[in-house]
Amino acid sequence: MAQKAVSCPVELTLGVISGRWKVMIIHQLLEGTKRFNQLQRELSGITHRTLAKQLRELEANGLILRQDYREIPPRVEYSLSPLGLTLRNILASMHEWAETHGHKIQGPPGAGPGNA
């Protein structure tokens, strides 16, 4: 499938990390390597199917690494790739912006801080 041309580098970044869960998954993996069930527990509200889909997409984009140990019982661990680790400063800047300006946001329900 051909990739859609982007008009702005920010659009590319947003396309890679957009969605309700991808940024939260990356945030959890900034703390270190985690197993699937550990991620699901820490991301309360995410379904098994959604987590699996988001992890596959992040892996396909080269942001996370999946290590399958081929053991019984199955053990699979996820970690950020070197490319994924480069998002640390971006997420820190987004956090800082929300802390500083989030109280000014007005919009539809769910758009402001504390409504996620």
N, C-alpha and C positions, 0 to 999 in steps of 0.2 A: 504494500500500500504506500502511495506517495505521501510524503509529509507535507502538511499545509505550510505555506510560506508565512513567516511572521513579519510584522511590520516594525516591531520594536523588540529589543533584547529582553525587556521586562516581560513581554508577552510570553516569550519562551520559558522564562523562569517560572512564571505563574502557571503555565501549562503543565510543567513538570511537578510542581508541588501543590497544585490546586486540589480542592476537594476538602471535605470535612475532616478526613482522617490522615491524609499523607503527612501533613506538618506535624500532627501529634505523634505519628509513628516515628518520624525522624527525630523529634524531640526526645522520645523515650530511648531511642538507640544512641543518642548523644551521651547517655549515661553509661553505655556499654552494651556488650553482646547480650541478647535475650532470646529465649525460646518462645515459640508461638503462643503457648498457653499463658506464659508470663505477660506477653504483650496484650493478649486479650483481657486478662485480669486488670491490667493497669489502664487500659483504654475502656473504661466501663461504658457500656452501651453499644459497642461495635459487635456485629455478628461475626461468626466464624467465617461465613462466606465473604463478607465485605473485607475482613482483615486479609484473608488469603488473596483476594483480588488486588487489593492495594499493595500488598507485599510483592506480588508478581509484577505489577506495573513499575514499582520502584526498582525492582531488580532488573527489569528490561531496560530501564533508563540508566542503569549503571550506578544508582545511588546506594543500593544496599547489596550485601553479599549474603548468600544463603549457603550454609554448611550443613550437608546431610551426612551424618555419621554412619548411616546404614546399620543401625543396631536394632535389636529387639529388646525392649520396646523402642519405637522410633524416637530418634533424637535429632532435631533440626534446630540450628541456631542462626539468628540473623544479626548482622552488624552493619554499620555504615562502611561503605567503601571510601577510599581516599577522596573520590569525587563528592560523595555524600557528606563527608566531614567539612567540605568547603562551604556548606550551607550554615555552619554554626554561627558565623557573624551576621548573616542575613536574618536568621531567626532571632538572634539577640537584638538586632536593630528593630525588628518588628515588635518584640516584647517591650523594648524601651519606648517606642513610639506609642504603643497602647497604654503603657503606664502614664505617659506624659499627656496624651491627647484623647484617650479613650472616653473620658467623661464628656467630651464635646460632641461625640457622635450622636446624631439623631437620625432615625430612620425607621424602617418597618420593624416589627417585633422580631427579636433574634439578632438584630444587626449590631447592637451595642454590647459593651462589656457586661459580663455577668449573665448574659442571655444565651450562652453557647450550650 
